[in-house]
Amino acid sequence: MGSTSSTLLKIPNVEVLMQETGFSPAHMIRLHDRFKALDKEGRGHLCPQDFGAIKELAMNPIGDRIIGAFFCPGKETVDFHTFVKILAHFRPVDKNRPKEPNSPEPINSRSNKLRFAFQLYDQDKDGKISRDELLKVLQAMLGMQVTEEQLESIADRTIQEADLDRDDAISFEEFRKVSPEILHSRCFIKV
């Protein structure tokens, strides 16, 4: 137990970070160890190339988009706190976690998970998922398993069903409102 406490003490603002993310002390220690392992040069931050050591991302068809989600526009590095906050999006929703009054919505709430998934598609960051953006994700995920014509049909049908204001793109509000079954069956989003 002593080593757990001493390791946690090495992480600045760890209590606040655990409160924001819902990660336990044991999770924080594992994440800190993982961060240090990825930060081979001990710089205290990660760059996109550091994520190349994660074989699951290297094998993931949209791994480059997931890696990109760790970095704010114009930033080339990510610190430990940002690393943990991004990973919190992948935690299951904790429905039993008490909500503090006036506290922000948990990072792993359904709404925040949807926003994170939306950003993986909205590569030009214009607040909409265009047909081309959707098609690129489908091509990356499905590759040679289906024909280009089938991919285009899937993209067209998804836009048609989700685009409530008929502007030929999916806004975040439309993304939120559309049936999760449509997105999951067509685009493989797990919410």
Secondary structure, 3 states (H helix, E strand, C coil): CHHHHHHHHCCCCHHHHHHHHCCCHHHHHHHHHHHHHHCCCCCCCECHHHHHHCHHHHHCCCHHHHHHHCCCCCCCCECHHHHHHHHHCCCCCCCCCCCCCCCCCCCCCHHHHHHHHHHHHCCCCCCEEEHHHHHHHHHHHHHHHCCHHHHHHHHHHHHHHHCCCCCCEEEHHHHHHCCHHHHHHHHCCCC
